[in-house]
Amino acid sequence: MTASNAGRKRILSGVQSSGKLHLGNYFGAIKQHIELQDQGECFYFIADYHALTTIHDRDVLRQNVLDAALDYLALGLDPERVAFFRQSDVPEVTELAWILSTVTGMGLLERAHSYKDKIEQGITPSVGLFTYPILMAADILIYRSDLVPVGQDQVQHIEMTRDMAGYFNQTYGEIFPLPTYQLGKTPKVPGTDGRKMSKSYGNTIDIFAEGKVLRKQVMGIVTDSTPVEAPKDPAKCNVFQLYSLFASPEEQADLAAKYRAGGLGYGTVKNMLLEKIDACFGPARERRKELAAHPERVEKALRQGAERARAEAIQTMNLVREAVGLGSYRR
């Protein structure tokens, strides 16, 4: 652990500002982020630099950043306890990304699963998309982070970050700690079609959807054609898997027994899931509406977080520039 955060682990994670947050975001990352607020020194950022690989409309990007901030704050993130900020408000991260790129081999980037997946989805590859893991590594290393809470699909990026930190340390001396990752209790959340819930698949249930919009998303969950009266296997049902995210062990066991007994229709279970979602996120929806009416509060929180984050980033870049032989850092 570095001297700057000795005795208290430093936690870093980010969220893409690429659209509305959904249940996969919440159970895969956001819930864990909020739970970790008192377990270390937390730096959480909205990844607007990363979003530029897919979003080229400035108004859409700005609205997505605001939406992500509103969502996190409404769900319980406390800007007095964590540094919560826009990635682009700490421009030093791009300088570190360049320096890391000079010690990182092409082969490492070519093995990135996320790059291959996006190419398979038909996305036109850009240099930014290819070098995405380097910027992600810079996001983590610039705060000399110890722990990165992520979903299963991001584990490779943390391993690549460790590799890049190792390359730099071997070349210039020990500057960066090697961060570790931490998976949430629900590393994979099924979407409405059974695949991993993802905006790119169009199979999401949005956290802050309500009324007819939410009902349409929930009722659109794909099920099989087993008759109502027939026994069903809860382990093979997307609705049951989603319901289990909200239910107590006793509630899960009770519903599983009803599946196996027969006489339970999928429509009934979808309504049960809908009630759980409303109960879980109802209070947050009201907080979000209040915050949305006062965007200046959101901006204040992001600027406050950026000041804390940038102070740490500048300290790191002073060490990095000294190590590689560049001049002293100037704000």
Secondary structure as UniProt FT lines:
FT   HELIX           3..5
FT   TURN            6..7
FT   STRAND          10..16
FT   HELIX           23..25
FT   HELIX           26..30
FT   HELIX           31..35
FT   TURN            36..38
FT   STRAND          41..47
FT   HELIX           48..51
FT   TURN            52..54
FT   HELIX           58..75
FT   TURN            79..81
FT   STRAND          83..86
FT   HELIX           87..89
FT   HELIX           92..101
FT   HELIX           106..110
FT   HELIX           113..120
FT   TURN            121..122
FT   HELIX           127..130
FT   HELIX           132..141
FT   TURN            142..144
FT   STRAND          147..150
FT   HELIX           152..154
FT   HELIX           155..172
FT   STRAND          180..183
FT   TURN            192..193
FT   HELIX           199..201
FT   TURN            207..208
FT   HELIX           211..219
FT   TURN            228..229
FT   HELIX           234..236
FT   HELIX           238..246
FT   HELIX           249..261
FT   HELIX           266..292
FT   HELIX           295..324
//
